[in-house]
Amino acid sequence: MRTALVIGTGLVGTSAALALAGRGIQVHLVDHDPESARTAAALGAGTEEPPAGPVDLAVVAVPPAHTATVLATAMRDGVARGYLDVASVKGGPRRELEALGLDLTPYIGTHPMAGKERSGPLAATADLFEGRPWVLTPTRDTDTEVLNLALELVALCRAVPVVMDADAHDRAVALVSHTPQLISSMVAARLEEADETAVRLCGQGIRDVTRIAASDPRMWVEILSANPGPVADVLAGVAADLEETVTALRGLGSADAEKRSAGTHAIEDVLRRGNAGRVRVPGKHGAAPAAYETVAVLIGDKPGELAAIFADAGRAGVNIEDVRIEHATGQQAGLVQIMVEPSAAPVLGAALQERGWSIRG
């Protein structure tokens, strides 16, 4: 691949353009909002100048509701040798294109499993896709050259290709992406009218659960409108669990010993099933999840504290696998939770204590 046209310069389109441009590809940018394309170009994602002729690959990065229309226009205009989209649903756009009677041999549907709560070109980064799955949904009609162009794009973005059927993809993202967004928003919505005293007690748990609730509602309405059936199916299962859990909690508060016992078993069952599901979530770099030990360090809220801890961990020869920060309510301090291999935890704890850090737990 030497040339590409990115149609749609939001978060995903601009991030892909930045990755391609950074690896020597001539990238042309277009967006229905000229200011967005201008911003992406200013970030180094490519040029607003139209290509002189057909490019090697056209990347359509527009909302799902507009994906098929934009693709159809580009394909009829012959702007590229190959075409792909990065919409978060795959079955619908392809069926729309089929209904329009287009030759789909030069097209492949794709979906990079990466994103942020923020949208737009200013949120884009060239490393957005690094190490992340990038789903490809070829069919028997897909031209081999187009599949190879898509694989080259994935490689240039340093993502991990995953080949799936389009409808299987839509059912999968309903479970692992679309439903979590709605549930996160529902939990966060409980906070809107909550007493200020209760909100001030928010800790890391509620921050973890509600993080993605900060996403753009308009964008998510478009995504969910393109995949409503599979999302509703997953939510129906969640609703059944919720109903059983509510009944179990009522039982826990009952004076009837039998109802309390049944409630206890039901709550324990849902928590155990949650444990079993959580274990299946891939760990670092997509590998099987690993069990880490946590070393908790109290730090002040001032510049250089985190860098100093990381430097001291490096001097101790300990690799930090993950890190979380829990900020203290009403104090200029926080608790840094450093996840390391179990054998490294005592080494790190002792080394940090030697250097004057306050270890908790």
N, C-alpha and C positions, 0 to 999 in steps of 0.2 A: 504494500500500500504506500502510495506517495502523496495522494490528495484525498481530502475528505470534505464533505459539506455537513455541518451540524445545523439542523433546523430546530430551533428552540433553545434559547440560551438561559435557561433556569439553572438550578443547582446541578442536576445530572448532566444536562447538555454541556454546560460550561466546564464542569469537572472533566468530562470526557475530552473536550476540546483542549483543555490545558494539558492533559496527559499526552494526547497525540502531538500537539505542537511542541511539547518538551522533548519529544523523541524524533523530531525532524520531519513530521508530516506537515504538508501545506494544508492548513485548515481554513475553510471559508465559513462565515457565520451569518445566519439570517434568523430574524425573529419578527413576529407581528408587531412587537414593540421595538422600534429602532433604538431607543435608549438602552434597552437591555442588551442588544447586540453590541452597541457602542461600548457599554461597560465591560462586557466580556472581552472585547478586542483590546481595551485599555489594560486589562489584567494579563494580556499576553496569550489569550486563548486562540487567536487567529486574526483574520482580516474580514472586514465588512465588504470588501470588494467581491463581486460575483465571480465565479470561476469562468475561465475562457471557454471551457467545454465540459463534457461529462467528467465528473470526478470518479475516483475508484469506489468510494463508499459514501452513501448518504445516511446520516444518523438522525432519525426523527425523534426528538425529545420534547414532545408536547403532551398535554393532559390526555388521558385515555379517550375522553369523549371526542377529541379532535384528531386522534392518531390516524384512523383510516382515511379521513378526508385529506389530511396533509400528505400522507403516503401516496394516495391515488393521484393527487396533483403532481407530485414529484415524479412518479413513475410515468405518467402520461407525458410529462415534459422531457423525460429522458435525461435527467440531471446527473445520473450516476450509472456505473456498471452493476452495483449491488445496493440493496436497501435493507435497512433494519430499523426497528423502533426499540425504545427502552421503556415502554409503558409498563405499569405494574400489573396489568392483566393482559392475557395473551389470546384467549379463545375468541373474545368478542371482536377485536380489530381484524383478525384473520377472516372471520365469517363475513364481516362487512366488506372486506376487499373482494372476497369470493362473489358476494352478491352484486358487486359492481362489474363483474365479468373481467377482471384484470388477470393478466398472466402473472402468476406468483412465483415463477421459477427464480427471478432475481431478488426475492424477498425472504427474510427470516425474522421471526419475532424473537426478541431477547428481553431480559430484565435483570439489570444489576441489582443485587440485594444489598444496597448501601444507600444511606441517606442521612439527613439531619433534621432537627426540629425546625431549623431556619431554611428558607427557600430563597431563590434568586441567585444571580451570578455572583454577588458579593459573598455569598456563603460557600462558593465553589472552591475546591482544592484539587490539585493534580493527583493527590494520593488517596482520594475518597474511596477508590475501589480496591486498593491494595489488599490482597489476601481475602477478599470477599467473594462469595459465590456470584457468578454471572450466568444466569439461566439462558440456554439456547433452546428454541423449540422448532427445529427443522421438521419438514415433512418429506414424503417421497418425492414431492415436486421441487424441493429446494435444490437449486443448482450447486454443485460441489464447489465451484469457485466462490460463490456467495458465502457458503458455510466456512470456507477457508478465510475469507475476508473478515467474517465475524470473529473467528478464532484468533486472527491476528489482532483485531481491535482489543479483545479480552486480554491477550498477552501484553500488548502495549500499555494497557491500563493496569497490568500486574494483578488481574483478578484471576479467579479460579473457574474455568468453564464447567457447567453442569448441564447435561442434555436431558430434557424432559418433554413429555407430551403437553400441549398447550392447556388442555382442560385440567390435567393433573396438577400443573403449575398453579392454576387459579384456585383449585381446592387447597393446595398447600399454603399459598400466601394468605388465604382466608383464615387459616389456623394460626400461622406464625407471625403474621404482620397486621392484617386488617382487624381481626377480632381484638388483639392486644391493644390496638389504638383506641377502639371504642371503650374497652373496659377501663383503660387508663383514664380516658375522659370522664367516664361515669364516676370513678372514684374521686377524681379531682373536682367534679361538679358538686360532690357532697360538702366541699370546703367553701363553696361560694357564699353560702348563708350561715356558715358555722360561726360560733362565738369566737371572738378574737382570742380569748384565753386558751381555747382548744387549739386554734391554729398555731399559737406560739409554742405549742408542745411538739410540733412536727419534727420528726427526726429523719434519719437516713432511709428508713423503710418507706415512709410516705413519699419521700423524694424519688426513690427508685421506681415506685409504682406509678407515679404521676409525671415522670420526666417527659414522656412523649406526648402528654396532654397539651404541651405548649405548641404543638404543630398547627399549621394553618388550616382552619376549618374549611375554607373554600376548596383547597386542594384535596382534602380528604372526602368532601362530598362528591367530587368528581371521581375519585378512586373507587369509593364504595358504590357509586351509581353504576360503575362498570362491572362490579362483581357482587351484586346483592344476594343472589341465591346461596352460594357457598358460605358467605359470611353469616347469613341468617341460619343456615344449618348448624354451624359451629355454635352460634349464640344460643340456639335452642337447647343444645346439650349443656351449655353453661347454665342456662335458666333452670333446667331440671336439677342440676347440682345445687343451685342456689335455693330452690324450693325445698329440697331435702335438708339442706343445711339450716335453713330458717326453722323448719320443723324440729330438727335436732336441738337447736339452741333453745327453743321453747321448752323442749323436754328437759334440758339441763336445769331449767329454773322451776321445774314442776315439783310438787310435794310427793308425787307418785314415784316410788323407787324404781319401778319397771320402766317408766318413761325416762327417768334420769339415766338409767343403764343403756337404754336404746339410743338416747341422745349422745352419750359418751362414745358408744361404738360407731355411730354415724359420723361424728366429728373426726374421730381418729381415722376412719376409713378415708375421708376426703383428704386429710392431711397426708396420710401415707401414699395415696395415689398421686398427690402433688409431689412428694419426694421422688416417687418412681418416674414421673414425667420430667422433673427437673434434671435427673441424672442423664436423661437422653439428650439434653441440650449440648451441642458440640462445645468443646473447650477451646483453648488457645490454638490458633491457626487451623481451626476446623477439626482438630484431633479429638480423641475421646476425652471427656472432662477429667481433670486431675484434682485430687484432694490437696489443698494447700493449708498450711498453718498460718495464722494471723499474728503478727507482732504489732501491737497498738502503741503508738508513740504520741505523747501530748506535745503540741507545738503552739507557739504564739502566732498570731495573725500578722506577720510582718514579712517583708521581702527577704528572699534567700533561705527561708527555713526548709522548704521542700528540697531545694537544690543541695543544701547541706546534709540532709538525711540521706539522699540518694548517693552523694559522694562518700559518706561514711559507710554505707552499705557496700559500695564498690570497693572501698579499701579493705573491707572484711571479706571480700571475695564471694559475696552473696548476690545472686541474680534475683531481682524483684520481678515476680510473675504478674502481679496486679496490685493496684492501690486504690483506696477509697478514702475520702475525707469527710468526717462528720463534724460540723461546726457546732460549738457550744452555744446554747441560747443565752443571750444577754452578756456574753463574755467575748473578749478578743482572743479566743483560743479555739483550738480544734483537736480532734483525735484522728491521726493518720493511721489507717489500717493497712499494713503492708503484708501482702500475701507472698509466701515463699514456700519452697519445698520443705516438707516436714523436718528433714534432717538439718536444714539450714536455719530453722527458727531459733534454737538455743544459741547458735553461733551469732546470729544477727542481734538477738536481744542482749547478749553479753557485750558485744562490740559497741552497740549504741549506748548502753549504760556506762561503759568505760569512757565514752566521749561526752558524757554529761546529759544525755537525753533521758527524759522521764518515761519509763515503760509502764503501761497499764495492763493489768490482768496477768 
